[in-house]
């Protein structure tokens, strides 16, 4: 009788551990899925306002290019190597940017071969910045910045 009770207790313990493991695994999977929006607009809404979310959806090292030099005609290639080197980009004002007195710009989304380009286009001010996003591991990810502003 004692051996039977011990075996039942042992089997019950193993059964509980399996259920807990499965539940934990499902929770992690649900969190990862919720974190990776397939709809770009839903993803970008969070990307625009949350610095931690933004940094977690960038492929490092991040390629960045801008025009510089003495006459601003030279394309300078830069690489942002780590999350610590990256500064948060606030996209929350994009919807109202044309209503400001200075620095007016519009934004547009252009589908590309491997993803989408989110582009800022200035209104009489030379702003022209492209942010290239691709889906990596089922998640939208910023992979490149090209600043062609003058």
Phi, psi and omega in degrees: 000319180295320179295320180296317178297317180296318180294317179298316178299316180297315180294322178296320179296317179295317179300316179295320180296319179297315180298319180294319180297316180296315179300314180299317179298316180296321179296314179300317181295319178297318179297314180298319180295318179294329181286338184247088180284132177280335177278119185299318182299317178294317177299311187293329177302316179286319180301323184291328189248347187243109184296323180291315177300317182300310181297330181281353179240039176234136177273114177258142358291141182263124177283134179221138179223146178207159178273133182209209184083187183295319183251011182055033178252352182265125178279118182257124179267134181227157177229127174265110193281322186224169176301324182293332180277345185274136175255136180306137176252118183272108179262005187293338182268001184301322183292333183247010185298329180286348180269350180283159182287321180233161178069033181292142175201160174245171175226152177214156178247128181237122178292136177242179182301317185251005183174239185207145175247125176260116190242134174257128182235117182288157178249101182057038179216001175083003179287128175202099183232133178245133177244115184265125179244142174227158175269117179236126183053044178068014181235140173295135184218132175286125184242344184197146174235130176234113181256106180256019181297149179247000000 
